[in-house]
Amino acid sequence: MSRSLPRPSRLPNAREAATATAAALALALVLGLFVKVADLLAERHAGLLDNTVFNEAVEHRGPLLTAFMEAVSTAAEIPLLATAALVALAFAWRTRSWRPLIVTAGAGALSVALATLVKEVAARTRPPMATAIVQETGFSFPSRHTTVAAALLLARRARSRTGATTWWTTALALSALVAASRVYLGVHWATDVTAGLALGAAAALAFITTDLGYGLWARRHGTPPQAAATHP
């Protein structure tokens, strides 16, 4: 008797299940990182690291680097929000699904809410204003710039391993650059931006994991592929 071949529809399900599992594990890891950084702050063990990194940043300031870091910090606000919205719209049009928009908007909104809540709870003072290049108000932990930038940049996924690796590597590098700019400009400590990176990544991964879970559920319940379409 010839061995029957698996149904073609099961292969995408297996890949998507593996991706959903990986996303859930990554979510657990970044949440663990955030908890660890928050614990350092609560136990007052963050000072040595923060002061060392901050002093190095101040010592290596220069006109060209300052202009570049100011541009990066500014780009992480309205320009990044507009770009993320346009990219999500492009994916939504290509896949004929609202899900890319929901993932991007949801990750962005969740990141703002989480950063704002944690700021109020932690109530951490910013670095000395005398050393700041730009002026900011409010509490310091975590960096909301970094949190939102990480969420918007990471709230994507690709179907191929190469595409996913390229996208996430680029997104993480850009998020780290935003984080570095906030320390360099003197408005955040290193642990502020590290926590922001973790919190923003968590917001993105929460929606990506949910999106993948919905895709699996839709396939198993016979939802047409167009309705279950997701990011290319």
N, C-alpha and C positions, 0 to 999 in steps of 0.2 A: 504494500500500500504506500502510495507516495505521501510524503510529508507535506501537510498543508502549510501554506505560507501565512504569516500574520497579516491581518487586515492593514492596508496602508494607513487608515485613520488612526491606528494605535501608535504608530511611530511618532507623529507630532505630539500625541498625548504624552508619550514617554519623555520626549525632549522637554516639553513644557513642564511636566511634573518635576524633572530634574532641575530645571531652571528655577521653578518656584521654591524648591527645597534649598537651593543655593542662596536665593534671595532671602529666605527666612533665616538661614544661618548667618548671613552677612548682617541682617538686621539685629540679631542677637549680639553679634560681635561689637557693632558700633554702639549699641545701647550699653554694653559692658564697658566700653571705653569711656563713654560719657559718665557713667556711675563712678568709675575709677578717678577721673579728673575731678568730679564733684566731691569725692571723698578726700582727695588731696587738699582741696580748698577748705572743706569743713574741718579737717584736722590741722589746718594751718601749716601744711607741709609744702605748699606751692610757692612760697616766697623766694627760696633760693633759686629755683628754676626760672621763675618769672623775672626776678631782678637781673639775673645773668643774661638772659636773652634780651631783655629790654635795654640794658646798658650796651650790649653789643650792637643792637640796632641803632641806637642814638650815636654811638661812636663812628659808625660807618655811613652816616648821612652825607649826601652830596647833592649839588643842584640838579644834575641830570636824573639821578636815582629818585630824588624827591619828586620831581615832576612826573616821572613814570609811575611811582606809587600813588600819587594823587589821582592820576588818570585811571589807574586800576580800581581804586576805591570808588571813584565816581561812576565808572562803568558798571560796577556791581549793583547799582541802584536801578534807575529807570531804563537805561540801555539794556541791561541784562533781562529785566522783566519783559520789555518789548520783544527782544530777540527770542526769549523762551516762548512767549505767546505765539509768535509767528511760526516758529519751528513746530510747535504743537498743532497749530492750524494746518500746516503743510502735511504733517503725519495724519491728521484727521481726514483731510481731503483725500489723501492717497489711499488710506485704508477704509474710507467711507464709514467711519466710526467716531463717536464722540469720546471714546475712551482715552486717547492721547491727551485731549484737552482736560478731561477729568483728572487724570494722573498728575499733569503739570500744575493745574490750578489747585488741586487738593494738597499736593506736596508743598506748594508755595504758601498756601493759607495755614497749613498745619505748622510749618516751620516758623512763621511769624507768631502764631499763638503760643507755641512751645517756648520760643526764645523770650517773648514778653513775660510769660508766666514765671519762668526760671529767673529772669532778671529781678523781678519783684520779690521772689522768695529769697534769693541769694543776697541781694542788696549790697553788692560789692562795689567798692569805690574804684573809679578809674585811675590810671597813672597820673602823676602830677601834671596839672595844666600847664605849668611853666615849660615842660618838655614837649608839649603837643604841638604838632605842625598845623593841624586842623582842630577845630573846637567841636566837641560833642557833649551832649547832656545825657542825663540818665545814668543808670547803673551799668556796670562793666561786664558782668558774667551772665550769660555767654555773649559773644559777639553776634549781634543780630545780622549785621552785614554778611558775616561768614556763614551763619546758619541758613539764611535765605539763598545765598549764592550757591551753596552746596546742594540744597534741595532742588533748586531750579536746574542746575547743571546735571545732576545725577538722575533726574526723573525721566529717564529714557531707558529703553532696552533694545537690543538688536537680536535678530534671530540667529545669526551666525556667531561663532566663537570669536572670529577675527573682528567682526564689527563691534561686538560687545567689549572686547579687550581694548580696541582703539578708542571707542567712545568713553569708556570709564577711565582709561588712563588719562585722556585729555581733560575730562571733566574734573578728575581729582587734582591734576596739575593746576588747572585754572582756579579751583577752589582754594588750593594751598597758596596760590599767588595772592588771592584776595585776603586770606588770613594773614600772610606776611605783610601786606600793605597796611593793615590795621595796627599791627605791632610797630611797624616802622614809623607810622605817622604819630605814634604816641598816644593812641586812644584806647588801646587794649593791652592786656597782658597775654603772654603765650598760652596760659591755660584757658583764657577766655576764648581764643580762636580755636584751640584744640577741641574744646567742648562744643563750640559752634559747628565745626566740621562734623563731629560725631552726631550732633542733634539734627543737622540738616540732612546728612546721609540717612539717618533713621527715618525722617519724614518721607524722603523719596522712596526708600526701600519698603516702608509700610504700604504705600500706594502701589508700588510695583508688585509686591507680593499679593496684594488684594486683587490687582488686575490679572495676574497669572492664575490665581485661584478661580476667578470668575471665568476665565477662558477655559479652564479645565471643566468646570461645572457646566458651561454652555455646550461644550462638545459632547459631554456624557449625556446631556439631556436633549440632544438632537437639535440644538440651535444652529441655524444656517451659518456657514463660515463667515459670510459678510458681517453678520451681527456680532460674531465672536472675534472679529479682526482686531489686531493690536499693532504695536509699533513694528515697522519693518526691520 
